[in-house]
Amino acid sequence: MKSMSNRLFLTFMLLLGTILAVLMIVIGQLFPVYIKQYNEDANTHKQASMTQVIDERELQLSQEDQEALFTSQSLDLEDSLTFVRARLYIILAILFTITLILIGIVSRYMIRNFTAPIDNVTETALELAKGNYRARAQENEYERMIPLSHSINILARNLQDITTVREVEEERLKTLIENMGSSLMMIGREGNISIVNRVFLERFGRQIDEVQGKVFRTIGLPKSLEQFIDHVFLTEMPYRQQIKMEIKQELYNKEVYGAPVIGDHGRWLGVVIVMHDITELVRLEQIRKDFVANVSHELRTPITSIKGFSETLLDGAYKDEKMLISFLEIIYKESNRLQMLIQDLLELSKIEQHGFTVNIMPMGLQDVLIRGAELTAPRLDEKNMSFQVDIDRDVQVMGDANRIIQIVTNLITNAITYSPENTTVSIRLKENETHGIIEIEDQGIGIEKHEIARVFERFYRVDRARSRNSGGTGLGLAIVKHLVEAHHGRIQVESEVGVGTTMIVMIPKN
């Protein structure tokens, strides 16, 4: 695209050339007329001069002689007019060319100086229109266009500032949306998804191109969520509801909030959906309810037994020595069970308190395993069971020896409790680059796969009748898990129903 200076220059030169050409043509056409008039005036003047001379000298000439004399002295330009006209046109053409070149040079310089700022401002405006807000117009204090250039530069700076602020705000909004812990989805008025965040994509296992711009009913959302979105669309009012939905074959509890999005001038743009995952809160609430119910049940059983047998003795049964001893043994057994339950509850409460720590120092796991086996040996003998120990060498870890003995004792006790008579409990000591590994394997009843995740819950029992009859409180594995986590370790369960269970405890070396 030609600049303004080029267009003005060409227009000016075309107009000026046309004017000069017409002027030269007019001059060329008028020149013969002027020559002829000049010739006639010159002849008339000569005739008058010759007549005056003849009269003064009193020459006697006939009329024919005078006419012949006048004719011989007259200027006859007809023969040389063609030659003079050609020379004239050549001179006019040269003058036309020289004049046009000189005027072109001067006008080019003047037009360029006049239009250069305009061209620069125009180019700057075009760059601004393209979105390049860093473009600036040249400002020269000697130019007459400096107010326009200055105004364009102010506009450019304002646009750049506005764009920078908008980009910062967009980046902040994007960071906020992407890093918020809740799933977010914005749906346009036509039902197309316009915005989703990373948490939403991860939760529903989708890619951004699978949901962006798609109708929300076509991307496979749970039916309960689709019904919630339809309700918000229909009512156009904020709405909150707790929804249980299945995602990837897992049940989740969501607190879903939906609200209409209102733009400028009250224009309805769509709805925004925010989903808070309250699955863990619901689970903890259920655990709390189960804990209260289980504690009440566990305490009620021994208290009821103690109270019942005490009342029986007070009613006169104490007179029968044999019955007295039997009832006292039962009361002692139930009170002992009650004491164990309270001790485990106090121990679990202490471990779960904020700020609980263990006394970590370098220690060997071999002595701990041997000590745990010694402490549980009497119970092992009661069921005619045996230990199979596989310890090649000692493994040094960072831990609290007393707490790890507690972990090992609880795990061995569980293995004995849930194993039939005449079986073996295997104790193995291993290590890898980062952890010392304790494995305790029994040949017991095993655990169903769907129950493995719950064995560390308080009061959860795989076989309630057997564990209660054996005097267990149902808190042992909960205590073990907290103690292992206090050592920054991990505990895993491998089990097969009817074959046995292996508890794997990993304690860090550093």
Buried (B, 14 or more C-beta within 10 A) or exposed (E): EEBBBBEBBEEBBEEBBEEBBEEBEEBBEEBBEEBEEEBEEBBEEBBEEBEEEBEEEEEEEEEEEBEEBBEEEBEEEEEEBEEEBEEBBEEBEEEBEEBBEEBBEEBBEBBBEBBBBBBBBBEBBEBBEEEEBEBBBBBEEEBEBBEBBEEBBEBBEEBBEEEEEEEEEEEEEEEEBEEBEBBBBBBBEEBBBBBBBBBBBEBBEBEEEBBBEBEBEEBEBBEBBBEBBEEBBEEEEEBEBEBEBEBEEEEBBBBBBBBBBEEEEEEEBBBBBBBBBBBEEBEEEEBEEBBEEBBEEBBEBBEEBBEBBBEBBEEEBBEEEEBBEEBBEBBEBBBEBBEBBEEBBEBBEEBEEEEEEBEBEEBBBBEBBBBBBEBBBEBBEEBEBEBEEEBEEBBEBBBBBEBBBBBBBBBBBBBBBBBEEEBBBBBBBBBEEEBBBBBBBBBBBBBEEEBBEBBBBBBBBBBEEBBBEBBBBBBBBBBBBBBBEBBBBBBEBEBEBEEBBBBBBBBBBE
